[in-house]
Amino acid sequence: MARSAVTITADGNKATFTVGKSTGSATLAVGSSKESVSMAEIDNVLAPDGEAGLACSNDALIVTLQDVRLEFGKV
Protein backbone atom coordinates (compact mmCIF):
# COMPACT_ATOMS: atom_id res chain seq x y z
CA MET A 1 0.00 0.00 0.00
CA ALA A 2 1.29 3.43 -0.92
CA ARG A 3 0.93 6.32 1.49
CA SER A 4 1.44 9.98 0.80
CA ALA A 5 2.25 12.18 3.77
CA VAL A 6 1.41 15.64 2.48
CA THR A 7 -0.42 17.83 4.99
CA ILE A 8 -2.28 20.83 3.56
CA THR A 9 -3.13 23.89 5.66
CA ALA A 10 -5.40 26.41 3.93
CA ASP A 11 -5.65 30.10 4.82
CA GLY A 12 -7.80 32.15 2.48
CA ASN A 13 -6.46 31.84 -1.07
CA LYS A 14 -3.12 30.31 0.00
CA ALA A 15 -2.19 26.83 1.14
CA THR A 16 0.92 25.53 2.86
CA PHE A 17 2.08 22.00 2.12
CA THR A 18 4.17 19.98 4.56
CA VAL A 19 5.74 16.77 3.25
CA GLY A 20 6.24 14.01 5.81
CA LYS A 21 7.41 10.45 5.35
CA SER A 22 5.77 8.74 2.37
CA THR A 23 5.90 5.04 1.61
CA GLY A 24 5.30 2.82 -1.41
CA SER A 25 5.11 3.68 -5.07
CA ALA A 26 2.65 4.49 -7.82
CA THR A 27 2.57 3.50 -11.47
CA LEU A 28 2.15 6.28 -14.01
CA ALA A 29 0.79 5.20 -17.39
CA VAL A 30 0.68 7.12 -20.66
CA GLY A 31 -0.51 5.02 -23.56
CA SER A 32 1.47 1.79 -23.50
CA SER A 33 4.32 3.31 -21.47
CA LYS A 34 4.36 2.67 -17.70
CA GLU A 35 6.78 3.79 -15.02
CA SER A 36 6.89 3.18 -11.28
CA VAL A 37 7.75 6.19 -9.10
CA SER A 38 8.04 6.47 -5.33
CA MET A 39 5.39 8.34 -3.36
CA ALA A 40 8.20 10.61 -2.09
CA GLU A 41 8.83 11.69 -5.71
CA ILE A 42 5.12 12.36 -6.22
CA ASP A 43 4.95 14.37 -2.99
CA ASN A 44 7.87 16.53 -4.12
CA VAL A 45 5.96 17.41 -7.32
CA LEU A 46 2.77 18.20 -5.41
CA ALA A 47 4.49 20.27 -2.73
CA PRO A 48 7.90 21.37 -4.09
CA ASP A 49 8.34 24.59 -2.16
CA GLY A 50 5.61 24.41 0.42
CA GLU A 51 3.12 26.96 -0.94
CA ALA A 52 0.34 27.06 -3.51
CA GLY A 53 -2.46 29.34 -4.63
CA LEU A 54 -6.08 28.26 -4.15
CA ALA A 55 -9.15 29.29 -6.15
CA CYS A 56 -12.66 28.01 -6.79
CA SER A 57 -14.29 28.13 -10.21
CA ASN A 58 -17.19 26.28 -11.85
CA ASP A 59 -17.54 23.73 -9.03
CA ALA A 60 -13.80 23.00 -8.96
CA LEU A 61 -10.96 23.65 -6.54
CA ILE A 62 -7.91 24.92 -8.44
CA VAL A 63 -4.50 24.45 -6.81
CA THR A 64 -1.66 26.33 -8.52
CA LEU A 65 1.81 25.05 -7.68
CA GLN A 66 5.17 26.14 -9.04
CA ASP A 67 5.12 23.72 -12.01
CA VAL A 68 1.65 22.16 -11.92
CA ARG A 69 -1.96 23.33 -11.89
CA LEU A 70 -4.42 20.84 -10.41
CA GLU A 71 -8.20 21.05 -10.74
CA PHE A 72 -10.36 18.99 -8.41
CA GLY A 73 -14.06 18.56 -9.11
CA LYS A 74 -16.86 16.05 -9.27
CA VAL A 75 -16.70 13.52 -12.11
SEFI-901764 format. One record per residue: residue in one letter; x negated, y negated, z negated of N, C-alpha, C, O in turn; chain. Coordinates in nm, 2 decimals. Each point is the difference from the previous one (the first is absolute). Example, Ala and Ser with C-alpha at 12.3 -4.5 7.8 and 13.67 -1.06 7.14 Angstrom:
% residues 2
r->A n_c1->-1.32 n_c2->0.57 n_c3->-0.78 ca_c1->0.09 ca_c2->-0.12 ca_c3->0.00 c_c1->-0.09 c_c2->-0.12 c_c3->0.00 o_c1->-0.10 o_c2->0.00 o_c3->-0.07 c->A
r->S n_c1->0.14 n_c2->-0.11 n_c3->0.14 ca_c1->-0.09 ca_c2->-0.11 ca_c3->0.00 c_c1->0.08 c_c2->-0.11 c_c3->-0.08 o_c1->-0.05 o_c2->-0.11 o_c3->-0.01 c->A
//
This chain:
% residues 75
r->M n_c1->-0.08 n_c2->0.12 n_c3->0.00 ca_c1->0.08 ca_c2->-0.12 ca_c3->0.00 c_c1->-0.09 c_c2->-0.12 c_c3->0.00 o_c1->-0.10 o_c2->-0.01 o_c3->-0.08 c->A
r->A n_c1->0.14 n_c2->-0.09 n_c3->0.16 ca_c1->-0.08 ca_c2->-0.12 ca_c3->0.01 c_c1->0.07 c_c2->-0.11 c_c3->-0.09 o_c1->0.12 o_c2->0.00 o_c3->-0.01 c->A
r->R n_c1->-0.20 n_c2->-0.08 n_c3->-0.05 ca_c1->0.05 ca_c2->-0.10 ca_c3->-0.09 c_c1->-0.08 c_c2->-0.13 c_c3->0.03 o_c1->-0.12 o_c2->-0.01 o_c3->0.00 c->A
r->S n_c1->0.20 n_c2->-0.10 n_c3->0.02 ca_c1->-0.05 ca_c2->-0.13 ca_c3->0.02 c_c1->0.01 c_c2->-0.07 c_c3->-0.13 o_c1->0.11 o_c2->0.00 o_c3->-0.06 c->A
r->A n_c1->-0.21 n_c2->-0.07 n_c3->0.02 ca_c1->0.00 ca_c2->-0.08 ca_c3->-0.13 c_c1->-0.01 c_c2->-0.15 c_c3->0.03 o_c1->-0.08 o_c2->-0.06 o_c3->-0.06 c->A
r->V n_c1->0.17 n_c2->0.01 n_c3->0.14 ca_c1->0.01 ca_c2->-0.14 ca_c3->0.02 c_c1->0.11 c_c2->-0.06 c_c3->-0.08 o_c1->0.12 o_c2->0.04 o_c3->0.01 c->A
r->T n_c1->-0.15 n_c2->-0.14 n_c3->-0.10 ca_c1->0.10 ca_c2->-0.06 ca_c3->-0.08 c_c1->0.03 c_c2->-0.14 c_c3->0.06 o_c1->-0.10 o_c2->-0.07 o_c3->0.03 c->A
r->I n_c1->0.22 n_c2->0.04 n_c3->-0.01 ca_c1->0.04 ca_c2->-0.13 ca_c3->0.06 c_c1->0.07 c_c2->-0.09 c_c3->-0.10 o_c1->0.10 o_c2->0.04 o_c3->-0.06 c->A
r->T n_c1->-0.15 n_c2->-0.16 n_c3->0.04 ca_c1->0.06 ca_c2->-0.10 ca_c3->-0.09 c_c1->0.05 c_c2->-0.12 c_c3->0.09 o_c1->-0.09 o_c2->-0.07 o_c3->0.06 c->A
r->A n_c1->0.22 n_c2->0.05 n_c3->-0.06 ca_c1->0.05 ca_c2->-0.11 ca_c3->0.09 c_c1->0.03 c_c2->-0.12 c_c3->-0.09 o_c1->0.04 o_c2->0.00 o_c3->-0.11 c->A
r->D n_c1->-0.07 n_c2->-0.12 n_c3->0.17 ca_c1->0.02 ca_c2->-0.13 ca_c3->-0.06 c_c1->0.04 c_c2->-0.10 c_c3->0.11 o_c1->-0.08 o_c2->-0.05 o_c3->0.06 c->A
r->G n_c1->0.21 n_c2->0.03 n_c3->-0.04 ca_c1->0.05 ca_c2->-0.09 ca_c3->0.10 c_c1->-0.03 c_c2->0.06 c_c3->0.14 o_c1->0.04 o_c2->0.12 o_c3->0.03 c->A
r->N n_c1->-0.11 n_c2->-0.19 n_c3->0.05 ca_c1->-0.03 ca_c2->0.05 ca_c3->0.14 c_c1->-0.14 c_c2->0.05 c_c3->0.01 o_c1->-0.06 o_c2->0.02 o_c3->0.11 c->A
r->K n_c1->0.00 n_c2->0.02 n_c3->-0.23 ca_c1->-0.14 ca_c2->0.06 ca_c3->0.00 c_c1->0.01 c_c2->0.13 c_c3->-0.08 o_c1->0.08 o_c2->0.01 o_c3->-0.09 c->A
r->A n_c1->-0.17 n_c2->0.08 n_c3->0.13 ca_c1->-0.01 ca_c2->0.13 ca_c3->-0.07 c_c1->-0.15 c_c2->0.02 c_c3->-0.03 o_c1->-0.08 o_c2->-0.03 o_c3->0.08 c->A
r->T n_c1->0.05 n_c2->0.10 n_c3->-0.19 ca_c1->-0.13 ca_c2->0.04 ca_c3->-0.04 c_c1->-0.01 c_c2->0.15 c_c3->0.00 o_c1->0.09 o_c2->0.06 o_c3->-0.06 c->A
r->F n_c1->-0.18 n_c2->0.00 n_c3->0.13 ca_c1->-0.02 ca_c2->0.14 ca_c3->0.01 c_c1->-0.12 c_c2->0.04 c_c3->-0.09 o_c1->-0.10 o_c2->-0.06 o_c3->0.01 c->A
r->T n_c1->0.12 n_c2->0.17 n_c3->-0.09 ca_c1->-0.11 ca_c2->0.05 ca_c3->-0.08 c_c1->-0.01 c_c2->0.15 c_c3->0.05 o_c1->0.09 o_c2->0.08 o_c3->-0.02 c->A
r->V n_c1->-0.21 n_c2->-0.04 n_c3->0.06 ca_c1->-0.02 ca_c2->0.13 ca_c3->0.05 c_c1->-0.07 c_c2->0.08 c_c3->-0.12 o_c1->-0.10 o_c2->-0.04 o_c3->-0.05 c->A
r->G n_c1->0.17 n_c2->0.15 n_c3->0.01 ca_c1->-0.05 ca_c2->0.09 ca_c3->-0.10 c_c1->-0.06 c_c2->0.12 c_c3->0.06 o_c1->-0.05 o_c2->0.00 o_c3->0.12 c->A
r->K n_c1->0.04 n_c2->0.11 n_c3->-0.19 ca_c1->-0.05 ca_c2->0.13 ca_c3->0.06 c_c1->0.10 c_c2->0.07 c_c3->0.08 o_c1->0.11 o_c2->0.03 o_c3->-0.05 c->A
r->S n_c1->-0.14 n_c2->-0.01 n_c3->0.17 ca_c1->0.09 ca_c2->0.08 ca_c3->0.09 c_c1->-0.05 c_c2->0.13 c_c3->0.03 o_c1->-0.13 o_c2->0.02 o_c3->0.00 c->A
r->T n_c1->0.21 n_c2->0.08 n_c3->0.02 ca_c1->-0.04 ca_c2->0.14 ca_c3->0.03 c_c1->0.06 c_c2->0.05 c_c3->0.13 o_c1->0.11 o_c2->-0.05 o_c3->0.04 c->A
r->G n_c1->-0.17 n_c2->0.15 n_c3->0.01 ca_c1->0.06 ca_c2->0.07 ca_c3->0.12 c_c1->-0.03 c_c2->-0.07 c_c3->0.13 o_c1->-0.09 o_c2->-0.09 o_c3->0.01 c->A
r->S n_c1->0.16 n_c2->0.13 n_c3->0.09 ca_c1->-0.02 ca_c2->-0.06 ca_c3->0.14 c_c1->0.13 c_c2->0.00 c_c3->0.07 o_c1->0.10 o_c2->0.06 o_c3->-0.04 c->A
r->A n_c1->-0.10 n_c2->-0.13 n_c3->0.15 ca_c1->0.12 ca_c2->-0.01 ca_c3->0.09 c_c1->-0.05 c_c2->0.03 c_c3->0.14 o_c1->-0.12 o_c2->-0.02 o_c3->0.04 c->A
r->T n_c1->0.21 n_c2->0.07 n_c3->0.05 ca_c1->-0.04 ca_c2->0.02 ca_c3->0.14 c_c1->0.07 c_c2->-0.11 c_c3->0.08 o_c1->0.12 o_c2->-0.01 o_c3->0.00 c->A
r->L n_c1->-0.20 n_c2->-0.06 n_c3->0.08 ca_c1->0.06 ca_c2->-0.10 ca_c3->0.09 c_c1->0.00 c_c2->0.07 c_c3->0.14 o_c1->-0.09 o_c2->0.06 o_c3->0.04 c->A
r->A n_c1->0.20 n_c2->-0.08 n_c3->0.03 ca_c1->0.02 ca_c2->0.06 ca_c3->0.13 c_c1->0.05 c_c2->-0.11 c_c3->0.10 o_c1->0.09 o_c2->-0.07 o_c3->-0.02 c->A
r->V n_c1->-0.16 n_c2->0.07 n_c3->0.13 ca_c1->0.03 ca_c2->-0.08 ca_c3->0.12 c_c1->0.00 c_c2->0.09 c_c3->0.12 o_c1->-0.11 o_c2->0.04 o_c3->0.04 c->A
r->G n_c1->0.23 n_c2->-0.02 n_c3->0.01 ca_c1->0.00 ca_c2->0.10 ca_c3->0.12 c_c1->-0.05 c_c2->0.13 c_c3->-0.05 o_c1->0.05 o_c2->0.06 o_c3->-0.10 c->A
r->S n_c1->-0.14 n_c2->0.00 n_c3->0.18 ca_c1->-0.06 ca_c2->0.13 ca_c3->-0.04 c_c1->-0.12 c_c2->-0.01 c_c3->-0.09 o_c1->-0.06 o_c2->0.10 o_c3->-0.04 c->A
r->S n_c1->0.02 n_c2->-0.22 n_c3->0.01 ca_c1->-0.12 ca_c2->-0.02 ca_c3->-0.08 c_c1->0.04 c_c2->-0.01 c_c3->-0.15 o_c1->0.09 o_c2->-0.07 o_c3->-0.04 c->A
r->K n_c1->-0.16 n_c2->0.15 n_c3->-0.05 ca_c1->0.02 ca_c2->-0.01 ca_c3->-0.14 c_c1->-0.13 c_c2->-0.01 c_c3->-0.07 o_c1->-0.10 o_c2->0.05 o_c3->0.04 c->A
r->E n_c1->0.11 n_c2->-0.13 n_c3->-0.16 ca_c1->-0.12 ca_c2->-0.02 ca_c3->-0.08 c_c1->0.04 c_c2->0.00 c_c3->-0.14 o_c1->0.10 o_c2->-0.07 o_c3->-0.04 c->A
r->S n_c1->-0.17 n_c2->0.13 n_c3->-0.05 ca_c1->0.02 ca_c2->0.00 ca_c3->-0.14 c_c1->-0.08 c_c2->-0.11 c_c3->-0.07 o_c1->-0.12 o_c2->-0.01 o_c3->0.03 c->A
r->V n_c1->0.18 n_c2->-0.07 n_c3->-0.11 ca_c1->-0.06 ca_c2->-0.11 ca_c3->-0.07 c_c1->0.03 c_c2->0.01 c_c3->-0.15 o_c1->0.11 o_c2->0.04 o_c3->-0.03 c->A
r->S n_c1->-0.20 n_c2->-0.08 n_c3->-0.05 ca_c1->0.03 ca_c2->0.00 ca_c3->-0.15 c_c1->0.09 c_c2->-0.11 c_c3->-0.04 o_c1->0.01 o_c2->-0.10 o_c3->0.07 c->A
r->M n_c1->0.07 n_c2->0.13 n_c3->-0.17 ca_c1->0.09 ca_c2->-0.10 ca_c3->-0.05 c_c1->-0.08 c_c2->-0.13 c_c3->-0.05 o_c1->0.06 o_c2->-0.11 o_c3->0.01 c->A
r->A n_c1->-0.18 n_c2->0.13 n_c3->-0.05 ca_c1->-0.08 ca_c2->-0.12 ca_c3->-0.04 c_c1->-0.02 c_c2->-0.09 c_c3->0.12 o_c1->0.00 o_c2->-0.12 o_c3->-0.01 c->A
r->E n_c1->-0.03 n_c2->0.18 n_c3->0.13 ca_c1->-0.01 ca_c2->-0.08 ca_c3->0.12 c_c1->0.13 c_c2->-0.07 c_c3->0.04 o_c1->-0.01 o_c2->-0.12 o_c3->0.04 c->A
r->I n_c1->0.12 n_c2->0.19 n_c3->-0.06 ca_c1->0.13 ca_c2->-0.07 ca_c3->0.03 c_c1->0.02 c_c2->-0.11 c_c3->-0.09 o_c1->0.05 o_c2->-0.11 o_c3->0.04 c->A
r->D n_c1->-0.07 n_c2->0.13 n_c3->-0.17 ca_c1->0.02 ca_c2->-0.11 ca_c3->-0.10 c_c1->-0.09 c_c2->-0.12 c_c3->0.03 o_c1->0.05 o_c2->-0.11 o_c3->-0.02 c->A
r->N n_c1->-0.17 n_c2->0.13 n_c3->0.07 ca_c1->-0.09 ca_c2->-0.11 ca_c3->0.03 c_c1->0.05 c_c2->-0.08 c_c3->0.12 o_c1->-0.03 o_c2->-0.12 o_c3->0.01 c->A
r->V n_c1->0.11 n_c2->0.18 n_c3->0.08 ca_c1->0.06 ca_c2->-0.07 ca_c3->0.11 c_c1->0.12 c_c2->-0.08 c_c3->-0.05 o_c1->0.03 o_c2->-0.11 o_c3->0.04 c->A
r->L n_c1->0.05 n_c2->0.17 n_c3->-0.13 ca_c1->0.12 ca_c2->-0.06 ca_c3->-0.05 c_c1->-0.03 c_c2->-0.11 c_c3->-0.09 o_c1->0.08 o_c2->-0.10 o_c3->-0.01 c->A
r->A n_c1->-0.19 n_c2->0.11 n_c3->-0.07 ca_c1->-0.03 ca_c2->-0.11 ca_c3->-0.10 c_c1->-0.15 c_c2->-0.03 c_c3->0.01 o_c1->-0.07 o_c2->0.02 o_c3->-0.10 c->A
r->P n_c1->0.02 n_c2->-0.07 n_c3->0.21 ca_c1->-0.14 ca_c2->-0.03 ca_c3->0.02 c_c1->-0.06 c_c2->-0.10 c_c3->-0.09 o_c1->-0.11 o_c2->0.01 o_c3->-0.05 c->A
r->D n_c1->0.18 n_c2->-0.12 n_c3->0.03 ca_c1->-0.05 ca_c2->-0.11 ca_c3->-0.08 c_c1->0.09 c_c2->-0.04 c_c3->-0.12 o_c1->-0.03 o_c2->-0.10 o_c3->-0.06 c->A
r->G n_c1->0.13 n_c2->0.18 n_c3->0.04 ca_c1->0.08 ca_c2->-0.02 ca_c3->-0.12 c_c1->0.12 c_c2->-0.09 c_c3->0.01 o_c1->0.08 o_c2->0.00 o_c3->-0.09 c->A
r->E n_c1->-0.07 n_c2->-0.08 n_c3->0.20 ca_c1->0.12 ca_c2->-0.09 ca_c3->0.01 c_c1->0.07 c_c2->0.02 c_c3->0.14 o_c1->-0.06 o_c2->0.03 o_c3->0.10 c->A
r->A n_c1->0.19 n_c2->-0.06 n_c3->-0.10 ca_c1->0.08 ca_c2->0.00 ca_c3->0.12 c_c1->0.11 c_c2->-0.10 c_c3->-0.01 o_c1->0.04 o_c2->-0.04 o_c3->-0.11 c->A
r->G n_c1->0.01 n_c2->0.00 n_c3->0.23 ca_c1->0.12 ca_c2->-0.08 ca_c3->0.00 c_c1->0.12 c_c2->0.08 c_c3->0.01 o_c1->0.00 o_c2->0.11 o_c3->0.06 c->A
r->L n_c1->0.11 n_c2->-0.16 n_c3->-0.12 ca_c1->0.13 ca_c2->0.07 ca_c3->0.00 c_c1->0.10 c_c2->-0.09 c_c3->0.07 o_c1->0.01 o_c2->-0.12 o_c3->-0.03 c->A
r->A n_c1->0.08 n_c2->0.18 n_c3->0.11 ca_c1->0.11 ca_c2->-0.07 ca_c3->0.05 c_c1->0.12 c_c2->0.10 c_c3->0.03 o_c1->-0.02 o_c2->0.12 o_c3->0.02 c->A
r->C n_c1->0.14 n_c2->-0.17 n_c3->-0.02 ca_c1->0.12 ca_c2->0.08 ca_c3->0.04 c_c1->0.06 c_c2->-0.06 c_c3->0.12 o_c1->0.01 o_c2->-0.12 o_c3->0.02 c->A
r->S n_c1->0.03 n_c2->0.21 n_c3->0.08 ca_c1->0.06 ca_c2->-0.04 ca_c3->0.12 c_c1->0.08 c_c2->0.11 c_c3->0.06 o_c1->-0.05 o_c2->0.11 o_c3->0.01 c->A
r->N n_c1->0.17 n_c2->-0.14 n_c3->0.03 ca_c1->0.09 ca_c2->0.10 ca_c3->0.07 c_c1->0.00 c_c2->0.14 c_c3->-0.08 o_c1->-0.03 o_c2->0.10 o_c3->0.06 c->A
r->D n_c1->0.06 n_c2->-0.11 n_c3->-0.19 ca_c1->0.00 ca_c2->0.13 ca_c3->-0.08 c_c1->-0.13 c_c2->0.07 c_c3->0.00 o_c1->0.00 o_c2->0.13 o_c3->-0.02 c->A
r->A n_c1->-0.11 n_c2->-0.20 n_c3->0.02 ca_c1->-0.13 ca_c2->0.07 ca_c3->0.00 c_c1->-0.09 c_c2->-0.08 c_c3->-0.10 o_c1->0.01 o_c2->-0.12 o_c3->-0.01 c->A
r->L n_c1->-0.10 n_c2->0.20 n_c3->-0.06 ca_c1->-0.10 ca_c2->-0.06 ca_c3->-0.08 c_c1->-0.13 c_c2->0.00 c_c3->0.09 o_c1->-0.04 o_c2->0.10 o_c3->0.05 c->A
r->I n_c1->-0.02 n_c2->-0.22 n_c3->-0.03 ca_c1->-0.12 ca_c2->-0.01 ca_c3->0.08 c_c1->-0.12 c_c2->-0.03 c_c3->-0.09 o_c1->0.00 o_c2->-0.10 o_c3->-0.07 c->A
r->V n_c1->-0.10 n_c2->0.19 n_c3->0.08 ca_c1->-0.12 ca_c2->-0.02 ca_c3->-0.08 c_c1->-0.11 c_c2->-0.03 c_c3->0.10 o_c1->-0.03 o_c2->0.09 o_c3->0.09 c->A
r->T n_c1->-0.04 n_c2->-0.20 n_c3->-0.11 ca_c1->-0.10 ca_c2->-0.04 ca_c3->0.09 c_c1->-0.14 c_c2->0.01 c_c3->-0.07 o_c1->-0.02 o_c2->-0.08 o_c3->-0.10 c->A
r->L n_c1->-0.06 n_c2->0.17 n_c3->0.14 ca_c1->-0.13 ca_c2->0.03 ca_c3->-0.05 c_c1->-0.10 c_c2->-0.07 c_c3->0.09 o_c1->0.03 o_c2->-0.06 o_c3->0.10 c->A
r->Q n_c1->-0.16 n_c2->0.08 n_c3->-0.13 ca_c1->-0.11 ca_c2->-0.06 ca_c3->0.07 c_c1->0.00 c_c2->0.05 c_c3->0.15 o_c1->-0.01 o_c2->-0.08 o_c3->0.09 c->A
r->D n_c1->0.03 n_c2->0.21 n_c3->-0.07 ca_c1->-0.01 ca_c2->0.06 ca_c3->0.13 c_c1->0.13 c_c2->0.07 c_c3->0.05 o_c1->0.00 o_c2->0.04 o_c3->0.11 c->A
r->V n_c1->0.10 n_c2->-0.03 n_c3->-0.20 ca_c1->0.11 ca_c2->0.07 ca_c3->0.03 c_c1->0.13 c_c2->-0.07 c_c3->-0.04 o_c1->0.00 o_c2->-0.07 o_c3->-0.11 c->A
r->R n_c1->0.11 n_c2->0.08 n_c3->0.19 ca_c1->0.13 ca_c2->-0.05 ca_c3->-0.04 c_c1->0.09 c_c2->0.11 c_c3->-0.01 o_c1->0.02 o_c2->0.08 o_c3->0.10 c->A
r->L n_c1->0.04 n_c2->-0.06 n_c3->-0.22 ca_c1->0.09 ca_c2->0.12 ca_c3->-0.02 c_c1->0.14 c_c2->-0.06 c_c3->-0.01 o_c1->0.03 o_c2->-0.10 o_c3->-0.07 c->A
r->E n_c1->0.07 n_c2->0.17 n_c3->0.13 ca_c1->0.14 ca_c2->-0.03 ca_c3->-0.02 c_c1->0.07 c_c2->0.12 c_c3->-0.05 o_c1->0.00 o_c2->0.10 o_c3->0.06 c->A
r->F n_c1->0.07 n_c2->-0.13 n_c3->-0.18 ca_c1->0.08 ca_c2->0.11 ca_c3->-0.06 c_c1->0.14 c_c2->-0.03 c_c3->0.01 o_c1->0.05 o_c2->-0.11 o_c3->-0.03 c->A
r->G n_c1->0.03 n_c2->0.20 n_c3->0.08 ca_c1->0.15 ca_c2->-0.02 ca_c3->0.01 c_c1->0.07 c_c2->0.14 c_c3->0.01 o_c1->-0.07 o_c2->0.10 o_c3->0.00 c->A
r->K n_c1->0.20 n_c2->-0.11 n_c3->0.00 ca_c1->0.08 ca_c2->0.13 ca_c3->0.01 c_c1->-0.01 c_c2->0.05 c_c3->0.14 o_c1->-0.01 o_c2->-0.07 o_c3->0.10 c->A
r->V n_c1->0.00 n_c2->0.20 n_c3->-0.09 ca_c1->0.00 ca_c2->0.07 ca_c3->0.13 c_c1->0.14 c_c2->0.05 c_c3->0.03 o_c1->0.01 o_c2->0.06 o_c3->0.11 c->A
//
